[in-house]
Amino acid sequence: MARLDVVETFHGLFFPGHLHTQDSLQLALKFPFQDTDIIIVSYPKSGTTWMQEIVTLISSRGDPHVSRSVPNWARAPWLEHHYFAALLEASPTTPRVITTHLPHHLLGPTLQGSKAKVIYVSRNPKDVVVSFYHFHKIAKFLPEAGSFSEFLNRFLKVHYGCWFDHIEGWTRQKATMNNLYLLTLLPNHNNWNRSRRNVHDDEVNNCVKHCSFSSMKDNKMANYTLVTEEIMDHKKGFFMRKGKIGDWKNMFTEELNQYFNSVLESKMVDSTLEFTWDEQHEEETHANKSH
């Protein structure tokens, strides 16, 4: 099932037909979640792969065997993908780890009343758009990226919907969903302390080691090099590209940055979310917290 040029329109949103069908999207909205399920939710290129690795390693108490032998799309399959049911049946483990990019207005009603743990992963939108831009260059099932300025202007209309709507839709549920955990992409010990649950220090150290960017970039079960050239053009770039906060500064001109800031302010005027925009800001944040 290649369908590289097919685009599925579902509830007004665009989804790549290589991974989605109308049936798979419909089934996602009717999926019977179990209370023991762990659901990783994110907008594309917001730290999803990193969180899949974290959950895998915490579940195995730091033992990297599973994360080094099973592809991440098999150990944390995507709810809305056409092969989801087959993967879930082939790996009947508990707790089940499920990944999704679906917005809250579509998936929320399905989760209502469930005690499944929902982990929402976010990342500053400037790094998201840069990472998504480079991903469009290598993923043959996504539209041509064009120039960066063109892609930035299309950012509100790209596959999976609008980033602003996605993040606001999920984070607004924090007050009403006791099982919703909000995490920001910060690959450091601070986020590990927020993620850990009854995990010993030596196990955390193992998790940190195997979830480092360099370790994941060399791990074929996480870096998507197992995907064939027909689907992903590895000659044009790497799925695991840089893994740094603030890479947006290498792509945004001053004019584009001013434009994006104006859109951000207008779209998130009532938002209380805070993002880390560069590594220096991250270091200053940790320094302030240590005093």
Number of C-alpha atoms within 10 A of each C-alpha: 7 12 14 17 12 17 20 18 16 14 8 9 16 16 24 21 21 20 21 22 21 14 11 17 20 12 17 21 17 12 14 11 18 15 14 14 17 22 23 24 26 24 24 23 20 23 22 22 21 20 24 23 25 22 22 23 23 21 16 15 17 25 16 18 11 16 25 16 13 14 18 23 18 18 24 27 25 26 24 26 22 21 16 22 17 11 16 19 9 10 13 9 10 11 13 19 23 23 26 21 19 24 22 20 12 14 17 15 12 16 20 11 11 16 17 19 19 20 20 24 24 24 24 19 20 22 22 20 21 21 21 19 20 17 23 17 19 21 21 19 21 22 16 13 19 12 9 16 14 10 19 22 13 13 17 14 14 18 18 20 20 16 20 15 15 18 22 17 15 22 20 13 14 12 8 8 18 11 14 19 16 15 16 17 20 19 18 12 12 10 13 17 11 11 18 16 10 7 15 11 11 11 17 21 14 16 25 19 15 21 27 15 18 13 13 20 20 12 18 17 21 25 19 19 18 11 12 10 13 12 16 23 18 17 8 12 14 18 20 18 13 12 18 14 21 18 18 20 15 8 15 17 12 10 9 15 15 12 13 17 13 11 13 14 11 10 13 14 9 9 11 8 12 9 14 17 18 16 14 11 14 17 12 11 12 11 10 9 8 7 5
